[in-house]
């Protein structure tokens, strides 16, 4: 029984760690949202990460 409980708590701790990582990723993403704009084709461009070009269609940011 004790071994099973240990396994359960380890699983939960791993889940919590994973969720914390995802929360941090979302926080960082929200900072980048200011840099997102629509190109002529209606694709979302992340100007910071893709050097001013759309990640989908490759068109320069308008």
C-alpha distance (Angstrom), angle and dihedral (degrees) to the residues before:
residue distance angle dihedral
X1 . . .
X2 3.83 . .
X3 3.81 91.0 .
X4 3.79 90.5 51.9
X5 3.81 91.3 50.0
X6 3.81 90.1 50.6
X7 3.80 90.4 52.1
X8 3.79 91.2 49.9
X9 3.80 93.4 50.2
X10 3.82 91.1 47.4
X11 3.80 89.9 52.0
X12 3.80 91.0 49.8
X13 3.81 91.9 47.8
X14 3.81 90.0 51.5
X15 3.81 89.8 50.0
X16 3.81 91.6 50.1
X17 3.82 90.8 49.1
X18 3.81 90.0 50.3
X19 3.81 92.1 48.8
X20 3.81 90.9 50.4
X21 3.81 89.4 53.4
X22 3.81 90.6 50.6
X23 3.81 91.9 48.1
X24 3.81 90.4 52.6
X25 3.81 90.4 48.5
X26 3.81 89.9 52.3
X27 3.80 91.3 48.8
X28 3.81 89.9 52.8
X29 3.80 90.7 46.2
X30 3.79 91.9 53.6
X31 3.82 88.0 56.7
X32 3.81 89.7 54.3
X33 3.82 94.4 47.9
X34 3.81 89.5 83.5
X35 3.81 87.2 64.9
X36 3.81 95.4 52.4
X37 3.78 118.5 101.9
X38 3.79 137.7 160.7
X39 3.79 120.1 -102.8
X40 3.83 123.5 -148.3
X41 3.81 91.4 -87.3
X42 3.81 91.8 56.1
X43 3.80 93.7 -111.3
X44 3.79 120.2 138.2
X45 3.80 112.1 -109.1
X46 3.78 122.7 -159.2
X47 3.77 97.6 -156.8
X48 3.80 95.0 -171.0
X49 3.78 97.7 51.4
X50 3.80 100.1 36.1
X51 3.82 100.0 41.1
X52 3.80 96.2 -111.8
X53 3.80 95.1 -50.0
X54 3.78 127.5 110.3
X55 3.79 112.4 -103.7
X56 3.80 92.1 -140.7
X57 3.79 107.2 37.0
X58 3.84 100.9 17.5
X59 3.82 93.5 -131.7
X60 3.80 117.6 148.3
X61 3.78 114.8 -104.9
X62 3.81 110.3 -92.2
